[in-house]
Each structure stands twice: as C-alpha cells, then as structure tokens.
Amino acid sequence: MWSHSQISKYIQELSNGVDVFNEKTMPMIEQISTWTFMSVQDEMDACQTTKNSFEMFGFDYMLDDEYNPWLIEVNLSPDMSYSTAITEKLVKAMGEDIIKVVVDNKGKKITKDNDFGNFKLIYKGKYYERPSNLLINNLSIESCKIKN
C-alpha cells in the first residue's frame, strides 16, 4: 500500500513531470465515489434511524495502465487495523479528522472554510432524482458452451 503522496510522486515521475494522479485520477475517484452514493441514496436514507451517528465507508480502487481508477468494492466496515506503516498513519489521522467533521463542525454551515482535516467535501447538492426511464424491465442473461 502506498500513501497518496507516494503514488502521486511515482506516477508523476512516470508521466514526465505531469501531475496525472491529482489532475486526472483523483477527480475521477471523487466522481465515481459520488455516483456510488447517489446510486444507493434511497437505501441509505432508509437506514438512517439512529440519531447522532455516522457511517464510515472504505472504497477500494485499482488503476489501469492509463491511471484510470476502477472501483473494486465499497466496505461498510473498513479495516482500521495498523496492518502496515501507511495504514497506521492513515487510521490515526482519520480518527482525529472524524472528530473535526462530526463534533467540531456539528451544527455549522458547511463551507470551504470548515476544518475537515484531510477529509474533503466532494459533493453538496440536492437529492438526486432518478429518471424513470432507467428501469430495466427485461433483463436476461444468455450463455453458450465453450468448445474445448
């Protein structure tokens, strides 16, 4: 596992000094993460029955040879153990930053000036209305035997 700065520096070296990771890959990761939450917003709204609580999600991505991110999975309860030196540093910092987000900013209007530590607000908008034409009525799966 690499830190954000390590992978950013490595890709920049491979890309003749262009900051591909921060200029291309991270914005794509933020967009995919936003779309992921939008796609399950109805289910998430239905689960919000516990007052004064929050959920932590872990998004796992892979990069292809053009540094495009591919979402592998989203973990509802991500591993918070110190399995590597990188994860130890990340988990400790995240613990402090969660307090900034959940406690220090409680009741405050969310602006770019809020201190969220290393967390970043990537989407702030209205409830996403899904178009009705996205419903799939006739989904089928076909297969054929592969000859040896």
C-alpha positions in Angstrom: 0.0 0.0 0.0 1.2 3.5 -0.9 0.3 6.8 0.6 -1.4 9.5 -1.5 1.9 11.4 -1.8 3.9 8.3 -2.7 1.6 7.2 -5.6 1.2 10.8 -6.8 5.0 11.2 -6.9 5.6 7.8 -8.6 3.0 8.5 -11.3 4.3 12.0 -11.9 7.8 10.6 -12.4 6.4 8.1 -15.0 4.5 10.9 -16.7 7.3 13.3 -17.4 6.5 15.6 -14.6 2.8 15.8 -15.2 0.7 15.5 -12.0 -1.6 12.9 -13.6 -2.7 11.5 -10.2 -4.0 14.8 -8.8 -5.2 16.3 -12.1 -6.9 13.2 -13.6 -7.1 10.2 -11.3 -8.3 11.8 -8.0 -11.1 13.8 -9.7 -12.3 10.6 -11.3 -12.2 8.8 -8.0 -14.2 11.6 -6.4 -16.8 11.4 -9.3 -17.1 7.6 -9.1 -17.5 7.8 -5.3 -20.2 10.5 -5.6 -22.1 8.4 -8.3 -21.8 5.4 -6.0 -23.5 7.2 -3.1 -26.2 8.6 -5.5 -27.0 5.1 -6.8 -27.9 3.9 -3.3 -29.2 7.1 -1.7 -32.7 5.6 -1.2 -31.3 2.7 0.7 -29.1 4.9 2.8 -31.9 7.3 3.7 -34.0 4.3 4.9 -31.1 3.2 7.2 -30.7 6.5 9.0 -32.7 5.6 12.0 -30.0 6.1 14.7 -29.8 9.8 15.8 -26.3 11.3 16.2 -24.5 8.5 14.4 -22.5 8.2 11.2 -21.1 5.5 8.9 -17.6 5.0 7.6 -17.1 3.6 4.1 -14.0 2.2 2.6 -13.7 2.5 -1.2 -11.2 0.2 -2.9 -9.9 1.3 -6.3 -7.4 -0.1 -8.8 -5.7 1.9 -11.5 -5.2 0.7 -15.1 -2.2 1.5 -17.3 -3.6 4.9 -18.1 -4.2 5.8 -14.4 -8.0 5.5 -14.7 -9.5 4.3 -11.4 -11.7 1.3 -11.3 -13.9 0.8 -8.3 -13.5 -2.7 -6.9 -15.7 -2.6 -3.8 -17.1 -0.5 -1.1 -16.7 -1.7 2.5 -19.3 -0.8 5.1 -16.8 -1.5 7.9 -13.4 -0.9 6.6 -10.4 -2.4 8.3 -9.0 0.0 10.9 -6.0 -2.1 12.0 -2.4 -1.0 11.7 -1.6 -3.7 9.2 1.1 -1.5 7.5 3.1 1.6 8.4 0.9 3.5 5.9 -2.4 2.3 7.4 -1.2 3.1 10.9 -0.6 6.7 9.9 -3.8 6.9 7.9 -6.0 5.4 10.7 -4.6 7.7 13.4 -5.0 10.8 11.2 -8.5 9.7 10.2 -9.5 9.2 13.8 -8.6 12.8 14.6 -10.2 14.1 11.4 -13.5 12.3 12.1 -13.7 14.3 15.4 -13.3 17.5 13.3 -16.1 16.5 10.9 -18.6 15.0 13.4 -18.0 17.0 16.6 -16.2 20.3 15.8 -18.4 21.1 12.8 -21.7 19.9 14.2 -24.5 22.4 13.5 -22.2 24.7 11.5 -23.0 25.7 7.9 -20.7 23.7 5.6 -18.4 26.0 3.7 -14.9 25.7 2.1 -13.5 27.3 5.3 -14.6 24.4 7.6 -11.7 22.4 9.0 -12.3 18.8 8.0 -8.6 17.8 8.4 -7.8 15.6 5.4 -11.4 14.9 4.5 -12.7 16.8 1.5 -16.3 17.7 0.7 -16.7 16.3 -2.8 -20.4 16.7 -3.3 -23.0 19.1 -1.8 -26.3 19.1 -3.6 -29.9 18.3 -3.6 -31.4 14.8 -3.5 -30.8 13.2 -6.9 -34.0 12.3 -8.7 -33.5 9.2 -10.8 -35.2 9.3 -14.2 -38.0 6.8 -14.5 -36.6 5.5 -17.9 -33.7 3.9 -16.1 -35.9 1.0 -15.0 -34.9 -2.3 -16.6 -37.9 -4.4 -17.5 -36.5 -7.3 -19.5 -33.1 -8.2 -18.2 -31.8 -11.6 -19.4 -28.6 -13.5 -19.3 -27.6 -15.7 -22.2 -24.8 -18.2 -22.3 -23.3 -20.8 -24.7 -21.0 -23.7 -24.2 -17.3 -23.0 -24.9 -15.8 -25.7 -27.1 -12.5 -27.2 -25.9 
